[in-house]
Every structure is written in C-alpha cells, then in structure tokens.
C-alpha cells in the first residue's frame, strides 16, 4: 500500500474505474441502439416495447452519457456515485426479475463485480 503523500505517477488508482466507465460505454451503445430500434433480441431480454422498458432505456442513456462525460473529465467522487448506484441496481436485478436465466441479469452481475472492484480502488485512493 502506498502512503497517502506518495503520488501515483501511472494513475493506477484510476485504471479500474476507467475500465468500468469504458465498459459502460461499450455495453450501452449497442444496447441503447437496439432498444431504440426495437431489435428482435430486445423483446426476449427486456420484454415487449412498453412504458417500463422506456424507463429502463432512459436510465441506460443517462448512465451512458454520465460514463462518457466522466471518461472525458474524470471526477473520482462522481465516478464512485455512478458506479455505486449501478452496483445496487445490478445486484437487485435477480430479485426484481425473478431469475438468473435472463441474459441481462447475468451481464448485470458480471459488470457489478467489476464495478465493485473499481469502487474499492476509488475508496482506497481517497484515504
């Protein structure tokens, strides 16, 4: 562990959070585009087009825009807030969807694991 007064010249404390934000963008661009286009696979994963699916789409767009903005102008506290909210909702999806067989639930759990590791890096760097 580095003392708080020693700099991180390679910015390693931000590597994992940057990966999390990048993954958000990589995953959400095609998902948002597919939901907007009502691609066939989205009905199986998200159900038929509905108001509820529109709300999910709006949340995804907000996460995508926030992730892109934080990649351009990193702010550790804002990154921690975004990832923290994502971890909570992603860990809740097996309970709210009622299955582990849904591909969205499975991807949410995998991404939550990465985001938890990123949060750990951010918290360690803040000490």
Backbone as JSON, one array per atom type, in Angstrom:
{
  "sequence": "XXXXXXXXXXXXXXXXXXXXXXXXXXXXXXXXXXXXXXXXXXXXXXXXXXXXXXXXXXXXXXXXXXXXXXXXXXXXXXXXXXXXXXXXXXXXXXXXXXXXXXXXXXXXXXXXXXXXXXXXXXXXXXX",
  "N": [[0.82, -1.19, 0.0], [0.49, 2.23, -0.77], [1.77, 5.17, 0.84], [-0.3, 7.98, 1.68], [0.81, 10.39, 0.84], [2.42, 9.86, -1.31], [2.76, 10.12, -4.74], [0.83, 8.82, -7.5], [2.15, 8.01, -10.17], [1.51, 6.62, -12.53], [-1.14, 6.64, -12.47], [-2.61, 4.48, -11.45], [-4.63, 4.07, -9.61], [-6.87, 4.93, -10.89], [-7.2, 3.24, -13.0], [-8.87, 0.87, -12.98], [-11.44, 2.03, -12.4], [-11.63, 3.58, -14.76], [-11.73, 1.53, -16.63], [-14.2, 0.43, -15.9], [-15.97, 2.54, -16.57], [-15.47, 2.67, -19.3], [-16.33, 0.13, -20.09], [-19.05, 0.44, -19.51], [-19.76, 2.23, -21.58], [-19.08, 0.72, -23.88], [-20.83, -1.46, -23.63], [-23.34, -0.23, -23.4], [-23.8, 1.39, -25.71], [-24.48, -0.34, -27.99], [-26.68, -1.63, -26.77], [-28.49, 0.44, -26.13], [-28.93, 1.44, -28.73], [-30.09, -0.82, -29.88], [-32.41, -1.11, -28.31], [-33.71, 1.27, -28.98], [-34.17, 0.8, -31.69], [-35.82, -1.31, -31.52], [-34.87, -3.95, -31.74], [-34.96, -7.43, -32.51], [-33.88, -9.2, -30.53], [-34.17, -7.73, -28.21], [-36.74, -7.94, -27.22], [-36.86, -10.52, -26.15], [-34.99, -10.28, -24.1], [-35.7, -7.94, -22.66], [-38.42, -7.82, -22.69], [-41.58, -6.97, -24.34], [-41.93, -3.85, -26.19], [-42.63, -1.19, -24.05], [-43.93, 1.06, -21.55], [-42.45, 0.67, -19.22], [-40.11, -0.49, -20.22], [-39.22, 1.69, -21.62], [-38.52, 3.38, -19.53], [-36.33, 1.98, -18.47], [-34.65, 2.23, -20.69], [-34.23, 5.02, -20.65], [-32.78, 5.25, -18.25], [-30.51, 3.78, -18.96], [-29.51, 5.41, -21.03], [-28.88, 7.69, -19.54], [-26.84, 6.67, -17.87], [-24.98, 5.96, -19.81], [-24.35, 8.51, -20.96], [-23.35, 9.84, -18.67], [-21.15, 8.19, -18.07], [-19.56, 8.54, -20.38], [-19.04, 11.29, -20.17], [-17.58, 11.32, -17.77], [-15.36, 9.89, -18.52], [-14.15, 11.72, -20.16], [-13.78, 13.93, -18.48], [-12.57, 13.12, -15.7], [-13.85, 12.63, -12.44], [-13.36, 11.58, -9.41], [-15.2, 11.31, -7.16], [-17.71, 11.57, -8.38], [-17.58, 9.46, -10.18], [-17.51, 7.33, -8.36], [-20.05, 7.62, -7.22], [-21.75, 7.13, -9.44], [-20.97, 4.48, -10.16], [-21.55, 3.19, -7.76], [-24.38, 3.41, -7.54], [-25.01, 1.91, -9.79], [-24.03, -0.63, -9.05], [-25.77, -1.3, -6.95], [-28.32, -1.39, -8.26], [-27.8, -3.35, -10.17], [-27.19, -5.61, -8.62], [-29.63, -6.01, -7.49], [-31.22, -6.88, -9.58], [-31.53, -9.78, -10.03], [-33.41, -10.36, -8.07], [-35.56, -8.63, -8.66], [-36.22, -9.34, -11.26], [-36.56, -12.02, -11.01], [-35.2, -14.29, -11.76], [-32.21, -16.1, -12.65], [-31.68, -16.73, -15.16], [-32.02, -14.91, -17.16], [-30.42, -13.05, -19.7], [-29.74, -10.36, -19.31], [-29.74, -10.07, -16.55], [-27.6, -11.78, -15.88], [-25.43, -10.5, -17.18], [-25.53, -8.11, -15.79], [-24.74, -8.92, -13.21], [-22.09, -9.73, -13.64], [-20.92, -7.33, -14.51], [-21.36, -5.8, -12.24], [-19.55, -6.96, -10.47], [-17.07, -6.1, -11.5], [-17.45, -3.32, -11.23], [-17.63, -3.13, -8.44], [-15.0, -3.76, -7.71], [-13.76, -1.57, -8.86], [-14.86, 0.48, -7.31], [-13.66, -0.13, -4.9], [-10.99, 0.5, -5.49], [-11.26, 3.27, -5.88], [-12.1, 4.11, -3.35], [-9.9, 3.32, -1.79], [-7.95, 5.01, -2.85], [-8.89, 7.42, -2.01], [-8.31, 7.55, 0.64]],
  "CA": [[0.0, 0.0, 0.0], [1.25, 3.47, -0.85], [1.36, 6.23, 1.75], [-1.17, 8.97, 1.04], [1.55, 11.5, 0.28], [3.19, 9.42, -2.48], [1.95, 10.24, -5.95], [0.55, 7.64, -8.32], [2.52, 8.57, -11.47], [0.84, 5.91, -13.62], [-2.58, 6.79, -12.22], [-3.15, 3.14, -11.31], [-5.85, 4.11, -8.82], [-7.99, 5.23, -11.78], [-7.25, 2.28, -14.11], [-10.07, 0.05, -12.92], [-12.61, 2.88, -12.64], [-11.68, 3.92, -16.18], [-12.21, 0.33, -17.3], [-15.64, 0.33, -15.63], [-16.67, 3.54, -17.39], [-15.33, 2.25, -20.7], [-17.24, -0.99, -20.27], [-20.41, 1.0, -19.59], [-19.96, 2.77, -22.92], [-19.02, -0.39, -24.85], [-22.04, -2.28, -23.49], [-24.58, 0.53, -23.54], [-24.04, 1.92, -27.05], [-25.33, -1.25, -28.78], [-27.94, -1.93, -26.09], [-29.38, 1.59, -26.34], [-29.3, 1.46, -30.15], [-31.0, -1.94, -30.11], [-33.7, -0.79, -27.7], [-34.34, 2.32, -29.79], [-34.58, 0.2, -32.96], [-36.69, -2.45, -31.18], [-34.26, -5.15, -32.31], [-35.66, -8.67, -32.11], [-33.35, -9.78, -29.3], [-34.54, -6.94, -27.03], [-38.01, -8.44, -26.66], [-36.55, -11.69, -25.32], [-34.22, -9.87, -22.92], [-36.33, -6.85, -21.92], [-39.86, -7.84, -22.86], [-42.05, -6.15, -25.46], [-41.86, -2.39, -26.01], [-43.62, -0.76, -23.06], [-43.5, 2.22, -20.76], [-41.4, 0.24, -18.29], [-38.89, -0.64, -21.0], [-38.79, 3.06, -21.91], [-37.85, 3.89, -18.33], [-35.01, 1.32, -18.46], [-33.88, 2.88, -21.76], [-33.83, 6.34, -20.16], [-31.72, 5.04, -17.26], [-29.32, 3.38, -19.71], [-28.97, 6.59, -21.72], [-28.26, 8.55, -18.52], [-25.58, 6.03, -17.47], [-24.07, 6.1, -20.96], [-23.88, 9.9, -21.05], [-22.52, 10.12, -17.49], [-19.89, 7.46, -18.23], [-18.78, 9.23, -21.4], [-18.59, 12.57, -19.61], [-16.56, 11.06, -16.75], [-14.13, 9.48, -19.22], [-13.56, 12.96, -20.68], [-13.38, 14.74, -17.32], [-12.72, 12.26, -14.53], [-14.1, 13.18, -11.11], [-13.49, 10.34, -8.62], [-16.42, 11.22, -6.35], [-18.83, 11.34, -9.29], [-17.44, 8.09, -10.67], [-17.92, 6.45, -7.27], [-21.51, 7.71, -7.08], [-22.35, 6.43, -10.57], [-20.74, 3.04, -10.04], [-22.27, 2.71, -6.58], [-25.79, 3.23, -7.91], [-25.08, 0.78, -10.71], [-23.85, -1.88, -8.31], [-27.01, -1.59, -6.22], [-29.41, -1.84, -9.14], [-27.41, -4.59, -10.83], [-27.32, -6.71, -7.66], [-31.06, -6.21, -7.22], [-31.95, -7.42, -10.73], [-32.04, -11.16, -9.91], [-34.6, -10.34, -7.21], [-36.68, -7.95, -9.31], [-36.58, -10.08, -12.48], [-37.03, -13.3, -10.52], [-34.48, -15.42, -12.35], [-30.81, -15.93, -13.04], [-31.59, -17.22, -16.54], [-32.14, -13.79, -18.09], [-29.07, -12.58, -20.06], [-29.5, -9.03, -18.73], [-29.4, -10.32, -15.14], [-26.25, -12.35, -15.83], [-24.44, -9.46, -17.5], [-25.52, -7.15, -14.68], [-23.95, -9.46, -12.1], [-20.68, -9.69, -14.03], [-20.49, -5.92, -14.51], [-21.36, -5.36, -10.84], [-18.3, -7.42, -9.86], [-16.04, -5.16, -11.93], [-17.71, -2.01, -10.62], [-17.26, -3.22, -7.02], [-13.53, -3.66, -7.65], [-13.45, -0.17, -9.16], [-15.2, 1.27, -6.12], [-12.62, -0.39, -3.91], [-9.83, 1.32, -5.89], [-11.57, 4.68, -5.63], [-12.12, 4.33, -1.89], [-8.52, 3.22, -1.31], [-7.23, 6.21, -3.29], [-9.42, 8.57, -1.26], [-7.8, 7.51, 2.03]],
  "C": [[0.86, 1.25, 0.0], [0.82, 4.42, 0.25], [0.57, 7.28, 0.98], [-0.39, 10.09, 0.36], [2.39, 11.12, -0.94], [2.27, 9.48, -3.69], [1.81, 8.91, -6.66], [0.86, 8.05, -9.76], [1.86, 7.87, -12.65], [-0.68, 5.98, -13.51], [-3.27, 5.43, -12.11], [-4.46, 3.12, -10.52], [-7.08, 4.4, -9.68], [-8.12, 4.2, -12.92], [-8.52, 1.45, -14.11], [-11.34, 0.89, -13.07], [-12.74, 3.31, -14.11], [-12.17, 2.73, -17.0], [-13.72, 0.17, -17.1], [-16.43, 1.31, -16.5], [-16.62, 3.16, -18.87], [-16.26, 1.09, -21.01], [-18.69, -0.52, -20.35], [-20.7, 1.48, -21.01], [-20.02, 1.65, -23.96], [-20.3, -1.23, -24.81], [-23.29, -1.46, -23.86], [-24.83, 1.1, -24.94], [-24.88, 0.93, -27.88], [-26.66, -1.59, -28.1], [-28.93, -0.8, -26.3], [-29.85, 1.63, -27.8], [-30.31, 0.35, -30.45], [-32.38, -1.69, -29.5], [-34.44, 0.27, -28.5], [-34.89, 1.75, -31.09], [-35.56, -0.95, -32.76], [-36.19, -3.73, -31.85], [-34.92, -6.4, -31.72], [-35.18, -9.21, -30.77], [-33.81, -9.01, -28.06], [-35.85, -7.41, -26.42], [-37.78, -9.64, -25.76], [-35.86, -11.28, -24.03], [-34.95, -8.86, -22.04], [-37.86, -6.86, -21.96], [-40.27, -6.95, -24.01], [-41.93, -4.66, -25.14], [-42.99, -1.97, -25.08], [-43.1, 0.49, -22.36], [-42.37, 1.86, -19.82], [-40.07, 0.08, -19.02], [-38.34, 0.73, -21.39], [-38.07, 3.68, -20.73], [-36.45, 3.28, -18.24], [-34.11, 1.97, -19.51], [-33.38, 4.25, -21.3], [-32.7, 6.24, -19.14], [-30.42, 4.66, -17.97], [-28.69, 4.57, -20.44], [-28.28, 7.51, -20.72], [-26.91, 7.97, -18.08], [-24.55, 6.15, -18.58], [-23.5, 7.5, -21.05], [-22.98, 10.27, -19.87], [-21.17, 9.43, -17.61], [-18.99, 8.14, -19.25], [-18.22, 10.54, -20.87], [-17.47, 12.36, -18.59], [-15.28, 10.49, -17.34], [-13.4, 10.71, -19.75], [-13.02, 13.82, -19.54], [-13.56, 13.96, -16.05], [-12.9, 13.05, -13.22], [-14.36, 11.98, -10.21], [-14.77, 10.23, -7.79], [-17.64, 10.95, -7.22], [-18.78, 9.93, -9.87], [-17.91, 7.11, -9.6], [-19.44, 6.46, -7.1], [-22.2, 6.93, -8.21], [-22.19, 4.92, -10.43], [-21.47, 2.44, -8.85], [-23.74, 2.47, -6.86], [-25.94, 2.04, -8.85], [-24.94, -0.56, -9.99], [-25.13, -2.26, -7.59], [-28.08, -2.11, -7.16], [-29.06, -3.16, -9.83], [-27.52, -5.79, -9.89], [-28.78, -6.99, -7.31], [-31.78, -6.89, -8.37], [-32.35, -8.89, -10.62], [-33.31, -11.23, -9.06], [-35.8, -9.73, -7.93], [-37.14, -8.66, -10.58], [-37.08, -11.48, -12.1], [-36.34, -14.52, -11.11], [-33.02, -15.06, -12.56], [-30.62, -16.34, -14.51], [-31.7, -16.1, -17.58], [-30.75, -13.26, -18.42], [-28.74, -11.2, -19.49], [-29.09, -9.18, -17.27], [-27.96, -10.83, -15.04], [-25.19, -11.3, -16.16], [-24.39, -8.42, -16.4], [-24.65, -7.64, -13.52], [-22.45, -9.42, -12.41], [-20.14, -8.26, -13.98], [-20.44, -5.38, -13.09], [-20.06, -5.77, -10.15], [-17.15, -6.48, -10.23], [-16.22, -3.81, -11.26], [-17.4, -2.01, -9.11], [-15.75, -3.11, -6.84], [-13.09, -2.22, -7.93], [-13.74, 0.74, -7.97], [-14.15, 1.09, -5.03], [-11.37, 0.43, -4.21], [-10.06, 2.79, -5.56], [-11.55, 4.99, -4.14], [-10.71, 4.26, -1.3], [-7.72, 4.47, -1.67], [-7.66, 7.44, -2.5], [-8.89, 8.63, 0.16], [-6.53, 8.25, 2.19]]
}
